[in-house]
Amino acid sequence: MTKRKRISKIVNGILLGICILSAAAALLLGGETVKEGWEYDNLAKDAETQTADGIDWSMLRGRNQDIAAWLRVEGTAIDLPVVNTRKGDPADFYLSHDFDRNPSFAGCPYLDARSTAEGAHALVYGHHMGFTGQIFSPIFATYRQAEFDKIGEMYWFTPDKGRQVLKPVMAMSVDKKYQPIQTFDFTSAEEVRSWLSDMKKDATAVSDDCDVTIANATRAITLVTCSSMNTGGRARTLLIFVQ
């Protein structure tokens, strides 16, 4: 065997080994992510109770004092807790930690620190988990009209106000630094409506009754996730619901 052939054989062996290790890592990552998804399914079952709003807030607070709301979206598998970032934690702490504050690939949906669960505009971040379909994966492509049309109402539960129902009104894919969505200080419903009307100019998917819904809106909740199947991209999907 010539020297060139020996080197080629060694390189091919190394490449094969890398492929095997990459596949194994992908399977491991996928398995861990699916496991985390099952844990959220179990948490959703544990959180259900025969109270006025159907959520066991005492149990949730006992597990994590950062609980802020519970989120369900009709037409999707989204049935998840929403947390506040605890004082002293990094702003993106819950991108890499689950509801119980354990390290996690899936993370936990969390509120932008500038918003509140009952404010005029709540901004909620969650991962797009690719092939697993977990966390906010069901909404990553809702900036396309056909995908947006599959989305039903949002049920937003908070300890003080119970269950609130919001309608999907628009969606878009924007750069992660998109400024208009970072608006929280509204003094009236009219300001919320004016802001929503301006946001509509950038929307690529809207509800059939978008203008009427905006005209009667009093508050909004935006779900944010990555627009792409690939990690590291700048594009973010914004799915906006109004009450």
C-alpha positions as a printed Julia matrix, in Angstrom:
243×3 Matrix{Float64}:
   0.0    0.0    0.0
   1.38   3.39  -0.99
   1.86   6.19   1.51
  -0.9    8.22  -0.16
  -3.35   5.32   0.11
  -2.46   4.79   3.79
  -3.08   8.48   4.54
  -6.36   8.39   2.61
  -7.46   5.31   4.57
  -6.59   6.98   7.88
  -8.45  10.18   6.94
 -11.51   8.19   5.83
 -11.43   6.31   9.12
 -11.29   9.55  11.07
 -14.18  11.01   9.07
 -16.22   7.86   9.63
 -15.52   8.08  13.35
 -16.61  11.72  13.43
 -19.82  10.82  11.61
 -20.55   8.02  14.07
 -19.85  10.28  17.05
 -21.99  13.07  15.56
 -24.87  10.67  14.98
 -24.55   9.34  18.51
 -24.5   12.88  19.9
 -27.57  13.78  17.87
 -29.4   10.72  19.15
 -28.37  11.51  22.71
 -29.45  15.13  22.37
 -32.71  14.1   20.79
 -33.33  11.54  23.51
 -32.62  14.03  26.27
 -34.88  16.62  24.62
 -37.73  14.16  24.21
 -37.31  13.15  27.86
 -37.58  16.8   28.89
 -40.74  17.11  26.81
 -42.28  14.16  28.66
 -41.43  15.88  31.93
 -43.45  18.93  30.82
 -46.32  16.63  29.86
 -46.23  15.23  33.39
 -46.04  18.73  34.87
 -49.11  19.77  32.86
 -51.02  16.8   34.3
 -49.84  17.62  37.83
 -50.84  21.27  37.4
 -54.45  20.43  36.52
 -56.81  20.78  39.47
 -60.5   21.25  40.16
 -60.12  24.91  41.12
 -61.81  27.89  39.49
 -59.13  28.29  36.82
 -58.0   24.65  36.71
 -54.37  25.32  37.69
 -52.7   24.17  40.91
 -50.7   27.3   41.67
 -49.65  26.08  45.12
 -48.0   23.02  43.63
 -46.28  25.07  40.94
 -45.03  27.68  43.43
 -43.75  24.88  45.63
 -41.62  23.6   42.77
 -40.51  27.0   41.48
 -41.35  30.42  42.89
 -40.63  31.96  39.46
 -43.95  30.71  38.03
 -45.77  33.61  36.38
 -48.42  32.05  34.12
 -49.61  28.92  32.38
 -49.91  28.85  28.59
 -52.04  26.74  26.24
 -52.52  27.27  22.51
 -55.31  25.51  20.67
 -54.26  23.64  17.55
 -50.83  22.89  19.06
 -49.27  20.75  21.8
 -48.25  23.88  23.74
 -49.34  23.38  27.36
 -46.54  24.88  29.4
 -45.53  26.95  32.42
 -44.2   30.46  31.9
 -41.7   31.85  34.38
 -40.14  35.15  35.37
 -36.36  35.37  35.41
 -35.24  35.47  39.03
 -33.29  38.48  40.27
 -29.58  37.69  40.03
 -29.99  35.2   37.19
 -28.79  35.92  33.64
 -31.54  37.32  31.41
 -31.54  34.13  29.33
 -31.25  31.7   32.27
 -34.36  29.76  31.24
 -33.12  29.17  27.72
 -30.87  26.51  29.22
 -32.76  25.52  32.39
 -36.08  23.75  32.86
 -38.98  24.64  35.16
 -37.18  23.05  38.1
 -34.07  25.12  37.3
 -32.08  22.1   36.16
 -29.76  22.36  33.11
 -31.86  21.64  30.05
 -31.63  21.67  26.25
 -35.33  22.55  26.05
 -35.36  25.33  28.63
 -38.63  26.79  29.86
 -40.79  29.58  28.35
 -40.07  32.83  30.14
 -41.18  36.45  30.16
 -39.05  39.3   28.94
 -37.94  41.07  32.12
 -39.49  44.32  30.87
 -42.96  42.77  30.74
 -45.32  41.11  33.21
 -47.84  38.3   32.92
 -50.75  40.71  33.35
 -49.32  43.77  31.6
 -50.52  45.43  28.4
 -47.91  43.5   26.41
 -46.3   40.26  27.6
 -43.37  38.96  25.54
 -42.64  35.25  26.0
 -39.53  33.44  24.73
 -39.32  29.72  24.04
 -37.08  27.35  22.08
 -37.77  25.88  18.67
 -36.69  22.29  19.25
 -36.59  21.1   15.64
 -37.71  17.53  15.0
 -39.06  16.96  18.52
 -41.97  19.38  18.11
 -41.57  20.57  21.71
 -41.73  23.92  23.54
 -42.52  26.56  20.84
 -41.67  24.35  17.85
 -45.36  24.19  16.78
 -45.39  27.93  16.05
 -42.0   28.47  14.38
 -43.48  28.68  10.85
 -46.61  30.67  11.68
 -45.24  33.67   9.78
 -46.53  31.7    6.78
 -50.26  32.24   6.34
 -51.09  28.54   5.92
 -49.36  27.7    9.23
 -50.86  30.71  11.01
 -54.35  29.61   9.99
 -53.88  26.37  11.98
 -53.44  28.26  15.27
 -56.38  28.51  17.64
 -57.03  30.64  20.7
 -54.56  31.11  23.52
 -55.52  30.28  27.09
 -53.41  32.35  29.44
 -53.71  31.56  33.14
 -52.36  33.73  35.97
 -52.77  33.36  39.75
 -54.63  36.67  40.11
 -56.84  36.73  37.01
 -57.41  33.05  36.28
 -58.08  32.01  32.69
 -57.94  34.63  29.95
 -58.69  33.93  26.28
 -56.77  35.67  23.49
 -57.12  35.46  19.72
 -54.25  35.04  17.24
 -54.11  38.22  15.19
 -50.81  38.26  13.24
 -47.37  36.73  12.81
 -44.07  37.64  11.15
 -40.43  36.64  10.88
 -38.03  39.43  11.87
 -34.45  40.01  12.96
 -33.84  39.18  16.62
 -33.11  42.87  17.31
 -36.46  44.0   15.85
 -37.35  47.03  17.95
 -41.15  47.53  17.55
 -41.95  44.34  19.45
 -39.92  45.62  22.41
 -42.7   47.99  23.47
 -44.27  47.56  26.88
 -45.17  50.91  28.43
 -48.73  51.59  27.33
 -50.97  54.01  29.2
 -54.24  53.13  27.46
 -55.97  50.59  25.23
 -55.82  53.14  22.43
 -52.02  53.08  22.56
 -52.08  49.27  22.37
 -54.34  49.43  19.3
 -52.17  52.02  17.58
 -49.08  49.9   18.21
 -50.79  46.78  16.86
 -51.85  48.66  13.73
 -48.22  49.67  13.15
 -47.06  46.1   13.75
 -49.5   44.83  11.12
 -47.46  46.62   8.43
 -44.66  44.07   8.96
 -46.93  41.02   9.36
 -46.78  38.25   6.76
 -49.78  36.38   8.19
 -52.94  37.9    9.64
 -56.33  36.71  10.86
 -59.43  37.21   8.71
 -60.8   39.7   11.23
 -57.46  41.31  12.06
 -58.61  44.94  11.8
 -61.75  44.35  13.87
 -59.79  42.43  16.51
 -57.19  45.18  16.76
 -59.92  47.83  17.02
 -61.23  46.12  20.17
 -57.91  45.02  21.69
 -56.98  45.87  25.27
 -53.71  43.92  25.58
 -51.37  41.61  23.66
 -49.19  38.55  24.3
 -46.38  37.71  21.86
 -44.72  34.3   21.6
 -41.15  34.37  20.26
 -39.08  31.53  18.83
 -36.48  30.89  16.13
 -37.82  30.96  12.57
 -35.27  28.5   11.18
 -34.63  24.79  11.62
 -30.94  25.68  11.98
 -29.45  26.97  15.23
 -27.64  30.27  15.41
 -29.81  32.17  12.95
 -30.97  35.73  13.54
 -34.58  35.32  12.36
 -37.32  35.14  14.98
 -40.98  34.28  14.59
 -43.37  36.57  16.42
 -46.89  35.22  16.96
 -49.15  37.87  18.44
 -52.4   37.24  20.32
 -54.76  39.91  21.6
 -57.43  40.17  24.24
